[in-house]
Amino acid sequence: MTRSSATVGAPTAAAPVLRLAFAAPVAVVSGLLLVTAFPALAWWPMAFPAVALALVTLIGRRFWSAVLIGFLFGAAFFSVNLLFTARYLGPVPWIALATLEALLTAVFAVPIALAYRWMPRIAPGRWGRLVALPALVAGLWTLREQVVGSWPYGGFPWGRVGVSQVNGPFAEVASWVGMSGLSFLTVLLCAMLVEVVRRGHLRRGLSAIPAAVLLVVLLALPQFPTTESGSMRVGAVQGNGPAGYFDQRTRNAVLDAQLAASAPLFGERMDVLLWPEGGVDSDPTSNPATSAVLAELSRRLEAPLLVSAVTERGSDLFNSSLLWTAEGQVGSTYDKRNPVPFGEYVPDRAFWEPFAPDLIGLIGREYTPGTASPVIDVNGVAVGLAICFDVIYDDVVWDGADDGAEVYMFQTNNADFRGTDENLQQLAFARMRAIETGRSVVNLSTVGTSQVIAPDGSTLDELPIDTAGHMLTDVPLRSGLTPAVVIGPAVKIVLGWGSIAGLLAAGLVAAVRARRAVSL
């Protein structure tokens, strides 16, 4: 009786769904399918067959075959998704980063394979197979995204499944559970559907109920409302200057490009003029000529400037956001919290330099991470800040909302990735941040694509890529915190540590039951 109740209507837990010879190419296909869910294609529905196929390839796998399958999936996905990193520096950084992400994916494929091996043994019933097992698998998938996004050297949380849904009907759920929570729910739905199919057609109607309920919740849950608190007239200038690391330029060429693109705004009323990351190519805090130029621009516009420049304090360099008026710098300085490793600084330089001395030698500056609050006061309006890849780190954006931000202004420089889809992938993060926090976002690049994004993620204004121009937009202000901001850190802890605890508990119970069965 015990054997029958555990196996009726379902395959043996230890049996792979696909032989390794078939699972390996399917894993590659699933990784490539997942790429299409992200910009530039942004075919968000493709995330579902991609994730489902990736999970199917892991069912019944043992340790080394799970590692292989996980690596193939990760290599296929990240090698294409991160191809923009090879734009100027060649294949070495691209191969290194994609391989690292693939290796981490391979490591975390093992816990998912173990979940498929252990959970059906301890919870073989309908709810165990259709709810508990998919929840554990989705938690472990989300844990892998969190680890990749935080380790090593601060991680690189790119390619999260939740972000792929920014154009889909589930995006509003991010305001309740954050991006990690949306990744979890997306993978959970895929894992549930996999189990529905695995249970067989005779019971499929009843088996589909948990997945159907989750789907209805995802479709019906509206964006959490934040409170309207007025508007702010924002000028934003995309100078399209030679802002790339390897661009040939004359002295102050980027500054001059920004000034030229700002000139049409003379005589217009605005509350602040925003410039992108690297829009000032000399330190205005120590260069009197640059300081005077910014002060004169503020005087002519009769509005403060929110600019970005590399600043130096003692022996430390910072990538900084500065508020400038006709009287000079005012208020606090925000310094980028997450300088890009091997881009803006070289961690453990002495160790890594012998492996690629020419490439490491190109990175002469060593930026110091900032520690200040990512909020600056602009004439009584709390403006949340993030500089370039800061936007992909949850804590920067959540801290901004906690500190009272009524609007976000993200300054970025995509010049080193011209001709790739990096700017559109980063823009997807910015749009998801608007939905997640219920705040408007002004996402401004030196070279594009720049957008003003409403709190619901829709586009209010836009500048195309590789075009000099400006936007002048009445940007809605909002107050109040979404559940994503309030419980987001707890959600990540529960999903991460909770999934590991659940897996270990399942393994322990499965081992005890196996020992008892042997003794009988």
N, C-alpha and C positions, 0 to 999 in steps of 0.2 A: 504493500500500500504506500509506504513512504517513497519508494522509488518511482512509482507511477505518478503520484501527486506532484513530484518535483520535475517531471519531464513531459507530461502530457501537453501537447500543443506547442512545444518549443524544442529547439535542437539542444543537444547536450552542451552544457556551458563551456566545456573545454574544446569543443570542435570549432576550428576556424571556419568562417563563412566562405572565405576565399583561400585557395592554395597560395602559397607565397609567390609562385611564378606569375599568378594573376594579380595578387594584392600589390606587388611592387609597382607595376605600371599604373594601376588604378590610383595608387597613392600620388604618383606624379601628376596624373590627370586631375585629381582633386585639388592639388596645390595650384595648378595652372587655372582651374576653374575659379578658385577663390580670388585670384588676382583680378579677374574680370569684375568682381563685385566692388572693387575700389576704383577711384578715378585714375585715368581719364575715362574709361568705359563706364564705370559706376553702374553696372548692371546688378543692383542690390539683390534681386531674387537668386542670383547664382551662388550666393553664400550658402543657401540651404542644401542644394545637391552636393556642393563642395564639401561642406562639413559632414553631411551624412555619409558620403563615400569615404572620407577620411576615417570616420569611426568604424565603418564596416571593415576596413582593411585591418583594424586592430583587434577585432573580436577573435578570441581564441589564440592569439599570438603568445609565444613564449618570449623570454627576455631579449635575446639577440635579434630575433625576427621583428619584435616590436621596435627595437632601436633602429633597425634598418628601415622599416616602414616609416617611422617618424622622421628619420633623416631625409628620406626621399621626398616626403610631403613638404617638409620645411625647406629643403633646398629648392624645390620647384617653385614654391610660393615666394620665398624671400629673394631668390636670385632675380626674379622679374620685378617684384614689388619694390625692391631697393636698387634697381638698375640705375637710378638717377645719381647714385653716389659715384659712379664711374665717369660722370660727364666731363670733369676736368682732370682728375687725378689718375685716371686710368683704371685698369682692372684690379689692382692690388687691394685698395680699400673696399671696393665692392665685394670681391671674393672673400675677403677677411670677415666683413660684417655679415654677409649672407651665410657663410659657413658657420660662424658663431651662433647665429639665430637658428640655423638648421640643427646644430648639435644640441642646443637647449631644447628644441622641439623633440629631438630624438630621445633625450633623457626623460622628458615628461610624457612621451608616448607609453613608457613602461607602466606608470601608475594607471593610465587609462586601460591598458590591456589587462592589468591585474584586477581592476574593477569589473571588467567583463568576465573574468575568470572566477572571482570570489563572490560577488553579490548574488548571482543566481543560485549559488549553493546555500546561502543563508536566508535568502528571501525569494524562493522560487515561485511564489504566488503572483497573482495578477498585479497587485499594487507594488510588489517588489520589483517586478520586471518592467512595469510601465511607468513607475514614478521614482522609486528609490534609486534604481540603477541609472536611469537617465540623469537624475539630479546629481549623483556622485560623478558621473562622467563629465557633465557640464561644469561642475565645480573644479574638477581637475584641469579641464581645458582652460578655464578662467585663471586658475592658479598659474598655469604656464605663461599666460599673457602678462600676469603681474610680475613674475620673476624676470621674464625677458625685458620688461619695462623698468626694472630697478637694479639689475645686476648684469654684468660688472660695470663699474665706473658710472653708476647712476642709471644704467640701462638705456634702452631705446624703445619706448612703447609705441612702435609703429605697427600698422597692420592689425589692429585689434578688430575682431569680428563686429563688435558693436558699432564701430565707426562706419563700417560698410553699409549700415542701415540708415544713414542720415537722409537718404532720398526716399526711403520706404515708409510704410504705414506704421511701423513700430517705433519710429524715432522719438515720439513724444514720451515714451516709457522711460527714456533716459532722465527725464526731469524727476522721476521717482526713485530710481535705483542707480543712476550714474552709468558711465560707459561700461564699467566692469559688470554691473548688474545686467545691462542690455546684452553684453556678450554671453553671459550665463544663460539668460532666457532664450536667446537665439539658438545656442547649442543645445539647450534643454529640449526645445521643440524638435530639433533635428534628431536627437537621441531617442525621443519618444516615438517619432515616426519610424525610426529604424526598428524599434521593438514591436510596433504594430505590425509591420511587414513580417518580422521574424516569427510572430505567434501564429501565422497562418490565416487563410482566408475565411475559415468557418467562424472564427471568433473575432474577426477584424472589426466589425461594427461596434461591438462592446469594448474592444481593446482601444479603439480610437477616442473614447470619451475623454481621458485625461489630456491628450494632445489637443482635442477640439476645445476643451475648456480653456487651456492655456492660450490657444490661438484667439479665442474670443476676447480674453482679457487683454492680450497684446493689441488687438485691433480697437477695442472699445475704450481703453484707458486714455483719457485726455491729458494734455500737458498740464502739469501743476501750475495753477495761476499765481503770478506775482502781482504786486500792486503798482499801478501807474503812479509816477511821481514827477510828471512833467516831461520836458524835452530839452535837448541841448543842440544848438546849431554848430555842426562840426565841419570844418574845412579839412580835407585830406588830400595830400599832394603826392603823386607818383611821378618822380622826376625822370625815370628811365635812364639814369646816368650810368657811367662805367663803374658800377659798384661791385663787380665780381673780383674774386681774389686774384685772378690772372688778367683782368682787363687792363689794357694800356690806358693810362690817364695822365693828365697834367695836374698840377697842384690845384686842389679845391674844385676839381671837375665835377664831383658828385654834388657838392654844395651849390655850385653854379647851376647845375641841372635842376636842383630842387627850387632854387630861387626863380629860375625862368618859368617853371611850371606853376609857381605860386603867384606870379605877377597878375594873371587874369582875375585873381581874387581881390585885388585892391579895390576898395570902395564897397565891398560886400560886407554885410553884417554877419558876424560869427562869434561864438563863445570861445572857441579854441581852434588853432590850426595844428593838425597832426602831420608829422613827417615820419617816414619809415626808419627801420633799423639801418644804421650806417648812412643816414641821409646827410650827416655832417662828417666830413673826412678829416677833421682836426679837432682837438680837444678844446671846446669853448671855455672850459673852466680854467685853462692855463694859457690860451691863445687870445690875446686882447683883440686882434683883428677879427677873428671869428666871432668872438663875443659881441663886438660892436655891430657886425652884420646882422646877427640874430636880433639884437636889441632894436635896430633900425627897422627890421621887418615887422617886429611886434608893434612898434610905434605906428607904422603906416597902416597896419591892419586893425589897430586898436583892439588887439586880442592877444592872449598869451600863446606861446608856441610850445608844443610837446614834441621834443626832438630826441634823437638818439645818437650817441657818439661813444667812442672809446675814451674813457677817462683814466687818469693816473693819479693814485694817491699813495705817496711814498714809493715803495717798490712794486706795488700791486697795480695791475691793469683790470679794468672792469668794462663790460658792455652795458652802457647805462642809458636810462631814460631820464630826461631833464626837462623841467618846466622853465621857460624863459620868457621874460617880459622886457619892456623898454628899459627897465632898471637893472636888468641882468637876471641871473638865476634866482628863482624863488622856490620855497618849499623843499621837500625832501627829494632825494635821488633814489631811484629804483635801479638796482644792478641785477642783470640776468642771473637767475638762480642756477640754471643748468647749462653752463658752457659745454659745447659739444666736444667730447673726448676725441682726440686725433683730428680735430678741426679747429677748435679754439684754444686747446691746450693739449699737452701730451702727458698722460698719466704714466708714471714709472718710465720716464724718458730713457734713462740709462739702460733699462732692460730691453725696450722695444727698438731703439735706434739701430742696433746691429742688424736687425731683420730687414729693414728698409731705410737705410740711412739717407737716401736722396729725398724720399717722401717726408720722413720725419723732420729732416732739415728745413723743409719748406715752411714748417709751422714754427715761426720764430717767436710769436707772442704766447704768453701764458696767462689766460684770463682767470681771474679769481671769482669763485661763485659769490653771488650777493646774498645778503641775509635780511635785507629790509623788507617791510611789508609791501606787497605788490599793489598798493593803492596810493594815489596821489590826489590832493585836493586841488581842483581847478575852479576857482571862483565859487566855492561852496558845493560843488558837485564832486562826489567821490568816484574817481575813475580807476577801474581795475586794469592792471598792466600785465603783459607777458611779452617777452622778446623772442621772436622766431620760434625755435623748438621748445621754448617754455610752455607753449600752448598744449603740447602733448602730455604734459605732466599734471596729474590731477591736483596735487597739493597747491600748485601756484594759483590755479583758477579758483579752487575752493577757498583758499585763504583770502583771496580778493573779495569773494562774496561775504565771508565771515567778517571781514574788516569794513563792510559797508558799501562796497562798490555798487553804483547804480547803472553803470555802463562799462563795457570793456573796450580798451583800445590796444590791439595787438600790432606791434611793429615788427616787420620782418624784412629780410633781404634774400630774395630767391635768385639773385643774379648768377650765382655759381651753378644753378641748375636750369639755365635757359635751355629750351628745347626738350625738356622732360615733363612728366606729369607731377613732379614733386610739389609744385605750387598748388595744384588742384587737390592733392592728397592732404596737404596742410590746411587748405581752405575747408575741407570736409571736417577736420578737427575743429576749426573755428566755428563752423555752423553748428556742430554738435554741442560745443560749449554754450552757444546761445540758448539752445533748447534745454540743455542740462541745468543751467542756472536761471533761466527765465530773464535773461538780460540781452540787450542789444550789443552787438559786437562791430567795431570798425576794424577790419583786418586790412592793414595797409602794407604793401610791398614797395620796394624801390623800383621793381620792374614788372610787377603784376603776378598773378591776377589779384586785384584789390576789390573788396566789397564792403558795403555797409549791410549788416545782417540784422533783421528784426528778432525780437525775443522768441518768435516761433520758428526761426531758422530760415525764413524767406528772405529774399534779396531786395533791399530797398534802393541800392545804388551800386554801380559797378564800373571799374576801369579794366579794359582788356589788357592782356599781357603785351609787353614790349611796346608800350605806348605811354608817352608823357601826357599827363593830364591831371585834372583835379575833380573832386567831388565836393559838393556843398549840400549837406543833408541835415534835416531836422530829425535827430536821433531820439527815439523814445527812451525815457529813463524808467527804471523799475526798482522797487525795494521789496524786501521780504526774501526769505530763504526757501528754496525748494527742498524736498526730502532728499534729493540726490546730494546736496551740499551738507545737510544735517547728518544723515546716516551713511553717506558715502564711505567714509573711512571704516565704519563698522561693517558695512556690506563686504568690503574687500577682505577684512579679517575673517569674517564668517565663511566666505566662499573659499578663501585660501587655506587657512588653518583648519576650517571645518571639513573641507574635502579630504585633507590629509588624515585628520582624526577619523573620519568615516571610513577611509580606505584601510587604515591600520586596524580599526575595530572589525571590519569585515574579514580581513585576513586572519585575525586572531580567532574569531568565531569559526571560520571555515576550517582552520587548523585543528581546533578542539573537536569539532564534529568529525573530522576525518580520523582523528586519533581514536575517538570512541567507536567509530564504525569498524576500524581495524581490530580493536580489542574484542568486539562482538563476533 
